[in-house]
Amino acid sequence: MRPKVTAVVVARDAASALERTIPALESQTAPIATSVFVHIDSRDDTLEIMRAAQPTLLLTVAQDSSFGKAVATAVSELDKSEPIREADTGAAHPDEWLWLINAGDTPEPNALAELLDTAERNPSLAVTGPKLVSAQDPSRLVEYGQSIVPTGESIRLRTDALDQGQYESFSDVLAVATNGMLVRRDVWNDLQGFDPGLEAVDDSLDFCVRTWLAGNRVLLTPDARVETLGRDAPGTAKYGRRTGAQARHRLRRTATLHRRLAWSGPLMFWVYWLLLLPEVLVLTVLNLLRKQPGRILPELFAALKVFFGGTRALSARRHFAATSTQPLSSLDRLRISASEWRTMRAIKRDEQLALAQQGGDRYNFITGGGGWVALITAVASVIMLFPLLRSSVLSGGALLPLSGSIGELWAATGYGLRDTGGGIGVADPFQFVLAALGSLTFWQPSLIVVIIWLIALPLAATGAWFIAARFTRRPWLRAFFALAWACSPTLLGALADGRLPAVLVHITLPWFAFAFFAARYRWAASAVASLLGVVIAASAPSLIPALILLWLLMVTTSGTGWLRQTFVPIPAAAMFLPLLVTQLNRGRPLAIFADPALPQPYDPLHGWNTVFGFADTGLGGWPEFLQQLGLTDIDPFLLFAVLMAPLALLAAIGIFANGWRLALAGLIIAATGWITAGVAGGLSFAVWEATAAPIYPAAAQSLGYFGLLMAAIAGAAYIGPLRVPVTMLALAGVTALIVPLFPAHITGSAAVAASDGRTLPAIASVQGEDADQLGTLRVTPMGPDQLRLSLERGSGMKLNEISTLATTNPATSKTDEALAELVVDFLSIGKSNPMSQLHELGIGFVLIQPAEGAGAPLGQRLVTGLSTNESVTSIGKIKGYGTLFQVVNAAERPTDPVLAQQLEVTNWQNVLGRAMLIVQTVILLFVILLALPTGRIADLSAAARRTKPQWEDLDRGSDVLTLRNYRLDNERVEVYSSAASGEAVGPAGKEELGD
């Protein structure tokens, strides 16, 4: 009797796909006895097309039905209407078969005949599958069998290969796909079909494994070919073309975990079940190191679903054991062995490495001219900072030493003491930056500032070279961008004035831009950009509005990479949130934009005057320089405009060049930065020593200058042979701007100088190191009736101890009022002894700083008053500091218990402080793990396959060479292409996430 075949066709929202599938079924050379069409509730014309085909049985199931459930429904209805007929005499089993077809599968005319031929030749056969080929290119294999790797994950065999008949000899296989699967109907019923816990992935794999263990065979049929749409087939609501990468991985992980439990023994079931959640923690760290954060939540959801019985793994294990007559180890020969898996991975790794290396020469720093840039700027740095070469500590201007140990550095982070008067609150994000930097030279934290000063020029130039290399392959344009960035008046002015935050921003900006552009393609780049974004935002909070605006513009235009770029500001937001909440509670939300570290008062520039890179009215020493040259009639701003005219001309040309998109982006960045700089100088949120300190605009000026350089190289790339002379002229103009600034450290006109690391006289500093609550009252006469008071504890004020909560607080504390009363008492000769007040405040020393002009008489009166006061003894005049007095029997800590308790608060003693520090630390560790260079080669090769957007590429279609030899005469040959060659390569059988 001829075999009876029932074709089961499952479709959902597959109207167009069925137009290929139904004719293919009708054209089969082997007859189909019964056709059962299962319609999964659809929104298109799928049902009408199925009805028009006039199947034997037409069923409709719920929209959320899986493929296995749809087939089970069809077989159940078939059993009711057409029970399995009795076997013929001598037959081992009823000769009835189910042919499972997904909508979109297109069997060749002889596919069913070949499958049945395989079944007739192999009496023990229960399942056979065809060769799946691509519907777009039938010469390429999509899948030819399935197996399992040593880690337990499923794998599709012989994928993405050219079908040349090389696999015809393969027969026995662990499993076949559902597409075109021919399965004996009685075996389907005995095994109760697909496991309901496997809704979309590994359903056929599990069924075939149970088929083997029940004593049957699973074979391949090489001459049966079925064209398929692959993983993007219409499928079901559980798994189809609209299923995202994260959802795909969640389904795969759920299937793997479910199979692990279902295939295990009674004891191992509970062991595996208990290890489900601990395994998620390990995988979280591994996914961060592999640069696949997109898999963290899917794996967590998969583990939770299996752990809480969402897949009914216990029931599946019982059914698995009940239908198995052989041990699972009997299938080892059909599984991928460890040696085979290593070989397969090695081959893939070589292919991926070749792809990952494509285009790597673009960023070859040495051969691409970057080495010369670094050398030139390093030599310039040594010459400019020669007096600082042997220094270990710098101070002056807005720069102070750091604390002497990394413990003190990290103690200033989180939640704790914010001023010497006992103020408690959250730390500035910049204090985290200082703690991280100081940890690099843990034996002497202040040494890192010296290193930053010395490498600022070459490090800034190197970062600028790399971002320019992203835009162009031309060595000279890269060098021009890098040298012009290193010669910025903003950077040299910040180095001279001791503005560490502005220096950090200028150094970091090009590196941040380089990582941010790459963040569209790789999570590691996104993590690096987020860390650098924390540095920039923490160093210059006034840049936050501009950065948010530019981030929004980039995210909305970045296409498929928007998710990775969306992640970039999250760490900075986490670092700033506690400070923002605190300032909101104080009614001063805008104070969050105040400059961190030491807020040095200065006379700022406003408006368009900031576009030349000078922050204050001193203009980098240009007025004095012109006076020395006898050119006092020249307007400095007019001179600056002339010097920057070539650079501005190049930027203007860029708007009309092939790279106009890059030029436009650069000009938007420039406008954003300069508008921020022009506004910042007029805003004063911080007060230092009773003087308002306007926001220092150098960071915003650096952002504006960076955008101008982007537009300029877009124009330079367009002007052909003129690019070298014009860019050299532009570079000469920019370099001329720093002529008065360059020798500032040599001539001594710079505020920054080498230091011994002390901000207090030696005796006060030494005793303060042993007693960190011991206070030194610093008194500075400012006029005939005005004094400036400051209380420093320990060894003196340190840069990492200054908080914007203190500098932006206009109210006076009880400690401030007590200090004022105390100093007034000192002015009164013969006044009662204020010993108790000094002890209550924990003051051990009083330092009267020298005063000139109108404040000198008041200073002398203070010295006289203290000399006759029995509460202090005179130490004498100390060069560079003033007149020092020591309190008699000074207390090492305040005797006022409330003040003493406030001074002892650390970032770990307070519940809020602990919670805040833990959350911020976890976020930073998460980002650091993600940023570490430990990603898989597969991700690097995937990134290499993605071509940059055309607007980023200044060489596209224009970089040609003229060759002359005996064959080619003046023939123009294209030598540049940004597209990576080679095919997409991924781990066999695994759906790749877009990580």
Protein Blocks (a to p, Z undefined) as FASTA:
>chain_A
ZZddddddddehilkmmmmmmmmmmmpfbdcfbacddddddfblmlmmmmmnopabdcdd
dfklcfklmmmmmmmmmmmmmccddddehiabdcdddddddehiacdfklmmmmmmmmmm
mmkbcbdcdddddfklmmbcfbgcddddfkopacdehihiacehlmmmpmbdfbdcfehp
acdfklmmmnnpaafklmmgoklmmmmmmmmmnopacdddfkbccddebjmbgbimkbcf
klcfklmmmmmmmmmmmmmmmmpcfklmmmmmmmmmmmmmmmmmmmmmnopaklmmmmmm
mmmmmmnopnommmmmmmmmmmpcbdfklmmmmpccfklmmmmmmmmmmmmmmmmmgokl
mmmmklnommmmmmmmmmmmmmmmmmmmmpcbdcehjbccddfbfklmmmmgojddfbfn
opacdddfklmmmmmmmmmmmmlmmlmmmmmmmmmmmmmmmmmmmmmmmmpmcfklmmmm
mmmmmmpmklmmmmmnopaklmmmmmmmmmmmmmmmmmmmpmklmmmmmmmmmmmmmmmm
mlmmmmmmmmmmmmmmnojmlmmmmmmmmmmmmmmmmmmmmmmmnopaklmmpcehjddd
ddddehjllmnopabfnlnommmmmmmnopambcfklmmmmmmmmmmmmmmmmmmmmklm
mmmmmmmmmmmmmmmmmmmmmpcfbdeehiacdddfklmmmmmmmmmmmmmmmmmmmnom
mmmmmmmmmmmmmmmmmmmmmmmmmnopafbdcdehiabdfklmmmmmmmmmbccddddd
fbfkbccddddehjbpcfklpcfklmmmmbdcfklmmmmmmmmmmmpghiacfklmmmmn
opabdcddddehjllmmmmmmmmmmmmpckbccebjcehibpcdddehiafbdfblklmm
mmmpcfklpmklmmmmmmmmmmmmmmmmmmpccbcfklmmmmmmpccdfklpmkgopacc
ddddfkbghiacdfbdfbdgdjddddehiacdfZZ
